[in-house]
Amino acid sequence: MAGHCELGVTGLATMGANLARNVARNGFPVAVHNRTESRTRELLERHGDEGELVGTFSTEEFVAALAPPRRILVMVKAGRPVDAVLEELAGHLEVGDLLIDGGNSYFEDTVRREQAMAARGLRFLGTGVSGGEEGALWGPSIMPGGSPEAYGLVEQVLTTIAAQVDGVPCCRLVGPGAAGHYVKMVHNGIEYADMQLIAEAYDLLGHGAGMGAADLAEVFEGWNAGELDSFLIEITAKVLRQVDQATGRPLVDVILDQAEQKGTGRWTVQSALELGVPVTGITEAVFARVLSSQKDQRTAAAKVLPGPAGRLDAARADAFVDDVRDALYASKVVAYAQGFEQIAAASEAYGWGVELGGLATIWRGGCIIRARFLDRIREAYEADTGLRNLLFAGYFRDAVGQAQDAWRRVIATAAELGIAVPAFASSLAYYDGFRRERGPANLLQAQRDFFGAHTYRRLDRPGTFHTRWSEDGQEVEA
């Protein structure tokens, strides 16, 4: 006899458990399952009264609790655990049932898994979920990728539990195949850049201007009331306010300066290189985390490598705060412009048909990179569906243009004080490189032709040419 639950969730760590609670609280009966039974029992004991949560303690019992066609959300660690769970479940399912991978899986794994499930008559959705534990519980941003038929089986559930902004759910079918997981990957890459930019602003004002955590909290709270309004700016102010109970110091001051990562930022950069898209801000953010992990080497280097150690005088500090704000905003625009360009390039390369304005719409709520200016991005793509780069949109062109003097002063000051700002600096370098009609790559092509006969093209006539640089200097058409 078939069960009645409209969704099953297996994998009850924080994200899985909170999504299950969200589903149940919104009136959908949900079956829950975890390899470790104690986690299932704990969820039922603590939150069983929040809605219809049906505990199951074997794969057979889990599948039997579901109404056909069975719909199962898999929330386990990316990699081999996903394959193991899918294989176990597939053996108990019937043609037309649906499996959803809601973790941060690598998009090429998603392509393989969808094909493997299709060969067994099963539907599959590779689904990005953003928002952390609070978002999972109260409304995340959800990015499903797969067929319209597969999405149709869970559309009502997903759009109901997603964050809602202006009455619009932060969930939509992103595109076929691995589009959902790819978009979530780049979302995380943008998140890396955004977090690194905020960390650099914190460093510039703290180390460079001598501001303490409490003063910095006020600065970030002020910024969050303006154009920089975003989840990450908001939580930065809260982090800076937190006092360590053991020492009485700001908690941020006693946290080890080594940043970890789970791979999505690195995957974003690797894919961008394959596609030929310059995501310089995301790349520098990934490498900044790698450099932070080299704590022992940095400690040794601090004792022997010379550099400036000054601070701004008080007379410059107030103006510097405003400059850093403007530089942060301009650099943030570049990070999003690069990320959206990468998604557009991947969509074209893989035939996904991702609608960039729709993507900005579902990122306005629930997700980690939600920000006020995502409405501006949505409006830009609605006004020009063929927009090649956000910097061409009037609002962003003007905003970055107005901020560029402050942006340049900040980077010059950082160099003067010896403060590393790789994300700020690379963003400005991208902007300056992008806005120049003629750059220095002509010299690179000449060098390549000199040592490798790689040829070059000319400005004044069509064709491809090679020069005998080391002989008579004769140019020949290749």
C-alpha positions in Angstrom: 0.0 0.0 0.0 1.4 3.4 -1.1 2.1 6.0 1.5 0.8 9.6 1.6 3.8 11.8 2.1 4.3 14.3 -0.7 8.1 14.5 -0.2 10.8 12.4 1.4 14.0 13.9 2.8 17.0 11.7 3.4 20.1 13.2 5.1 19.1 15.0 8.3 22.1 17.2 9.0 21.3 20.9 9.6 20.2 21.7 6.0 18.2 18.5 5.4 16.5 18.7 8.8 15.5 22.3 8.4 14.2 21.9 4.9 12.1 18.9 6.1 10.7 21.2 8.9 10.0 23.9 6.4 8.1 21.5 4.2 6.0 20.1 7.1 5.3 23.6 8.6 3.9 24.6 5.2 1.4 21.8 5.3 3.0 19.1 3.2 3.4 15.6 4.8 7.1 14.7 4.7 8.9 11.4 5.3 12.3 11.8 6.9 15.2 9.3 6.9 18.8 9.3 8.0 21.5 6.6 7.9 22.1 7.2 11.6 18.7 6.5 13.2 19.4 8.7 16.3 19.3 11.8 14.1 15.9 10.9 12.8 14.6 10.3 16.4 16.1 13.6 17.6 14.4 15.5 14.8 11.0 13.9 15.7 11.5 14.5 19.4 12.4 18.1 19.0 10.3 19.2 16.1 7.6 16.5 15.5 4.8 19.0 16.4 5.7 21.5 13.7 3.8 19.6 11.0 3.4 16.1 9.7 7.0 14.6 9.9 6.9 10.9 9.4 9.9 9.1 10.7 11.3 6.1 8.9 14.2 3.8 9.8 15.0 1.8 6.7 15.1 2.5 3.0 12.1 0.3 2.4 10.1 2.0 5.1 11.1 5.4 3.7 10.1 4.7 0.2 6.8 3.0 1.3 5.8 6.2 3.2 5.8 8.2 -0.1 2.8 8.9 -2.3 3.4 8.0 -6.0 5.1 9.3 -8.0 7.7 9.3 -5.2 9.6 12.5 -4.7 12.8 12.3 -2.7 15.2 15.1 -1.7 18.7 13.9 -1.0 20.7 16.1 1.3 24.1 14.4 1.8 27.7 15.5 1.4 28.7 16.0 -2.2 30.7 13.4 -4.0 30.6 9.6 -3.4 27.9 9.8 -0.7 25.5 11.2 -3.2 26.2 8.3 -5.6 25.8 5.7 -2.8 22.4 7.1 -1.7 21.1 7.4 -5.2 22.1 3.8 -6.0 20.4 2.6 -2.8 17.2 4.5 -3.4 17.0 3.7 -7.2 16.7 0.0 -6.4 13.5 0.6 -4.5 11.8 3.1 -6.9 9.6 2.8 -9.9 9.5 4.3 -13.3 8.5 8.0 -13.1 9.7 8.5 -9.6 11.8 11.6 -8.9 15.2 12.0 -7.1 16.4 15.5 -6.2 20.1 16.2 -5.3 19.9 19.3 -3.1 23.6 19.4 -2.2 26.5 21.4 -3.7 27.4 18.8 -6.3 29.8 19.4 -9.1 27.8 20.0 -12.2 29.5 17.4 -14.3 28.6 14.8 -11.7 25.0 16.0 -12.1 25.1 15.4 -15.8 26.3 11.8 -15.2 23.7 11.1 -12.5 20.8 12.4 -14.5 21.8 10.1 -17.4 22.2 7.2 -15.0 18.8 7.7 -13.4 17.1 8.2 -16.8 18.4 4.9 -17.9 16.4 3.4 -15.0 13.3 5.3 -15.9 13.7 7.8 -13.0 13.5 11.5 -13.1 16.2 13.7 -11.6 16.7 17.3 -10.5 20.1 18.8 -9.6 19.0 21.5 -7.3 21.0 24.3 -5.7 19.7 25.5 -2.3 21.1 28.7 -0.8 20.4 30.4 2.5 22.2 28.4 5.1 20.4 26.9 8.1 18.1 29.8 8.6 17.2 30.0 4.9 16.5 26.3 4.8 14.1 26.7 7.7 12.3 29.9 6.8 12.7 30.2 3.1 15.8 29.6 0.9 16.6 30.5 -2.7 16.1 27.3 -4.7 17.7 26.7 -8.2 16.4 23.4 -9.7 17.9 22.1 -13.0 16.3 19.4 -15.0 13.2 18.7 -17.2 10.0 20.6 -16.9 8.2 17.3 -16.2 10.5 16.5 -13.3 10.2 20.0 -11.9 6.4 19.9 -12.3 6.3 17.1 -9.7 7.7 19.3 -6.9 7.0 22.8 -8.2 4.2 23.5 -5.7 6.3 22.3 -2.7 9.5 24.1 -3.7 7.8 27.4 -4.6 5.9 27.3 -1.3 8.9 26.7 1.0 11.2 29.2 -0.9 11.7 32.7 0.2 9.1 35.2 -1.1 9.9 38.7 -2.3 7.1 41.0 -3.4 4.9 37.9 -3.6 7.3 36.1 -6.0 8.9 32.9 -4.8 12.7 32.7 -5.0 12.5 29.4 -6.9 12.2 28.7 -10.6 13.4 26.0 -13.1 16.8 27.4 -14.1 17.3 25.2 -17.1 17.8 21.6 -18.2 20.4 19.1 -17.0 23.0 20.5 -14.7 22.0 24.1 -15.0 20.7 24.3 -11.4 23.9 23.1 -9.9 26.1 25.2 -12.2 24.2 28.3 -11.3 24.5 27.5 -7.6 28.2 26.9 -8.1 28.7 30.4 -9.6 26.4 31.9 -6.9 28.9 30.5 -4.4 31.8 31.9 -6.4 30.2 35.4 -6.3 29.7 34.8 -2.6 33.5 34.1 -2.3 34.2 37.4 -4.0 31.7 39.3 -2.0 33.0 37.9 1.3 36.6 38.7 0.3 35.8 42.2 -0.6 34.1 42.7 2.8 37.1 41.2 4.5 39.4 43.6 2.7 37.2 46.6 3.7 37.4 45.4 7.3 41.2 45.1 7.0 41.6 48.5 5.4 39.6 50.2 8.1 40.8 48.1 11.0 44.5 47.7 10.2 44.8 50.8 8.1 42.7 53.3 10.0 43.0 51.8 13.4 39.2 51.2 14.0 38.1 48.6 16.5 35.4 46.1 16.1 32.7 48.2 17.8 33.4 51.2 15.5 33.5 48.9 12.5 30.2 47.5 13.4 28.7 50.9 13.3 30.2 51.5 9.9 28.8 48.3 8.4 25.4 49.0 10.0 25.4 52.4 8.3 26.5 50.9 5.0 23.6 48.4 5.2 21.1 51.2 5.4 22.2 52.4 1.9 23.1 50.9 -1.5 25.2 48.2 0.1 22.2 46.7 1.8 22.7 43.0 1.8 22.7 39.9 3.9 26.5 39.7 4.1 26.9 43.3 5.1 24.2 42.8 7.7 25.8 39.7 9.3 29.2 41.4 9.2 27.9 44.1 11.5 26.5 41.4 13.8 29.7 39.4 13.8 31.7 42.6 14.8 29.3 43.2 17.7 29.7 39.8 19.2 31.8 39.6 22.4 33.7 36.5 23.4 32.4 35.3 26.7 35.8 33.8 27.7 38.0 36.8 27.1 35.6 39.8 27.0 37.2 40.7 23.7 35.4 41.0 20.3 35.0 37.4 19.2 36.3 38.2 15.7 39.6 39.3 17.3 40.2 35.8 18.7 39.2 33.8 15.7 42.2 32.2 13.8 42.8 33.9 10.4 42.6 30.7 8.3 39.6 30.5 5.9 38.4 27.1 4.8 36.5 26.2 1.6 34.5 23.3 0.3 35.2 23.5 -3.4 32.5 25.5 -5.2 34.7 28.6 -5.5 37.5 26.6 -7.0 35.1 24.8 -9.4 33.8 28.2 -10.5 37.3 29.4 -11.4 38.2 26.1 -13.2 35.0 26.3 -15.3 35.6 30.0 -16.1 39.1 29.1 -17.4 37.6 26.4 -19.6 35.0 28.9 -20.9 37.4 31.8 -21.3 35.6 34.1 -19.0 37.7 36.5 -16.8 36.3 36.0 -13.3 39.2 37.8 -11.7 37.4 38.8 -8.4 36.3 35.2 -7.7 39.7 33.9 -8.6 41.5 36.2 -6.2 39.0 35.4 -3.5 39.8 31.7 -3.8 43.6 32.3 -3.8 43.2 34.6 -0.7 41.7 31.7 1.2 44.5 29.5 0.1 47.1 32.1 1.2 45.2 32.4 4.5 45.7 28.7 5.1 49.5 29.0 5.0 49.5 30.3 8.5 52.9 28.9 9.5 54.6 30.4 6.5 52.9 33.7 7.0 54.0 33.8 10.6 57.6 33.1 9.5 57.4 35.7 6.7 56.1 38.4 9.0 59.4 38.2 10.9 61.7 38.6 7.9 60.0 40.3 5.0 60.0 44.1 5.2 57.1 46.4 4.3 55.4 49.5 5.5 53.6 49.4 8.9 52.0 52.8 9.1 48.4 53.9 9.6 46.4 56.7 8.3 46.4 59.8 10.3 43.1 60.9 11.9 42.6 63.7 9.4 42.3 61.2 6.5 40.3 58.5 8.3 36.8 59.9 7.9 37.1 60.4 4.2 38.7 57.0 3.9 35.7 55.3 5.3 33.5 56.8 2.5 36.1 55.9 -0.1 36.2 52.3 1.1 32.4 52.2 0.9 32.4 53.4 -2.7 35.3 51.0 -3.7 33.4 48.1 -2.1 30.3 48.9 -4.1 32.2 49.2 -7.4 34.1 46.0 -6.8 30.9 44.2 -5.9 29.3 45.3 -9.2 32.3 43.8 -11.0 32.0 40.5 -9.1 28.4 40.1 -10.1 29.1 41.3 -13.7 31.7 38.6 -14.0 29.6 35.9 -12.4 26.6 36.6 -14.6 28.9 36.7 -17.7 30.1 33.2 -16.7 26.6 31.9 -16.4 25.7 33.3 -19.8 28.7 31.7 -21.3 28.0 28.3 -19.8 24.3 28.6 -20.8 25.3 29.2 -24.4 28.0 26.5 -24.4 25.7 23.8 -22.9 22.4 24.9 -24.4 20.7 25.6 -21.1 18.8 28.8 -22.0 19.3 30.3 -18.5 17.3 33.6 -18.1 19.6 35.9 -16.3 16.9 38.3 -15.2 15.0 35.4 -13.7 18.1 34.3 -11.9 18.5 37.8 -10.3 14.8 37.6 -9.3 15.2 34.3 -7.3 18.5 35.6 -5.7 16.7 38.6 -4.1 15.6 36.6 -1.0 16.7 33.6 0.9 20.2 33.2 -0.5 23.5 34.3 1.0 24.3 36.9 -1.7 20.8 38.5 -1.5 21.2 42.2 -1.8 19.3 45.4 -2.7 21.0 45.8 -6.0 19.8 42.4 -7.3 16.6 44.3 -8.2 18.8 46.6 -10.3 20.3 43.5 -12.0 16.8 42.1 -12.7 15.7 45.5 -14.2 18.9 45.6 -16.4 18.2 42.2 -18.0 14.5 43.0 -18.4 15.4 46.2 -20.2 17.9 44.4 -22.4 17.6 40.6 -22.6 20.8 40.5 -24.8 22.9 42.5 -22.2 26.4 41.2 -22.6 27.9 42.6 -19.4 26.3 44.4 -16.5 28.8 47.2 -16.8 27.0 48.2 -20.1 23.7 48.8 -18.2 23.1 52.5 -17.4 22.7 52.2 -13.7 25.8 50.1 -13.1 27.9 52.1 -15.7 27.1 55.3 -13.8 27.5 53.8 -10.3 31.0 52.5 -11.1 32.0 55.6 -13.0 31.0 57.8 -10.0 32.9 55.5 -7.6 36.1 55.1 -9.6 38.0 58.0 -8.1 37.4 56.7 -4.5 38.2 53.1 -5.8 41.6 54.3 -7.1 42.4 56.2 -3.9 41.6 53.1 -1.8 43.9 50.9 -3.8 46.7 53.5 -3.8 46.4 53.9 0.0 46.4 50.1 0.5 49.7 49.9 -1.4 51.0 52.8 0.6 50.1 51.0 3.9 51.2 47.5 2.8 47.6 46.0 3.1 46.8 43.3 0.6 43.6 44.0 -1.3 43.6 41.4 -4.1 39.9 41.5 -4.8 39.6 45.3 -4.8 42.7 45.6 -7.0 41.8 42.9 -9.4 38.3 44.3 -9.8 39.7 47.7 -10.7 42.3 46.1 -13.1 39.4 44.3 -14.8 37.4 47.5 -15.1 40.4 49.3 -16.6 41.3 46.5 -18.9 37.6 46.1 -20.0 37.1 49.8 -20.8 40.2 50.1 -23.0 39.6 49.7 -26.7 43.3 48.9 -27.3 45.4 47.1 -24.7 48.9 45.7 -24.7 48.0 42.2 -26.1 49.5 43.2 -29.5 52.9 42.8 -27.8 52.0 39.4 -26.5 51.0 38.2 -30.0 54.3 39.6 -31.4 56.2 37.7 -28.7 54.2 34.5 -29.4 54.9 34.8 -33.1 58.6 35.4 -32.4 59.3 32.3 -30.4 56.6 30.0 -31.6 55.4 31.2 -35.0 51.9 31.4 -33.6 50.9 34.2 -36.1 49.0 37.4 -35.6 46.4 39.5 -37.2 46.7 43.1 -38.3 44.6 46.2 -37.7 44.9 47.5 -41.3 44.0 44.4 -43.4 42.4 41.0 -43.0 44.3 37.8 -42.8 46.7 36.0 -40.5 50.5 36.7 -40.7 53.9 35.5 -39.5 57.1 37.5 -39.4 60.6 35.9 -39.8 61.8 37.8 -36.8 65.3 36.4 -36.5 66.0 36.4 -40.2 65.2 39.1 -42.7 62.1 40.5 -40.9 59.9 39.5 -43.9 56.2 39.2 -43.1 54.3 36.4 -44.8 50.6 35.6 -44.9 50.0 32.4 -43.0 
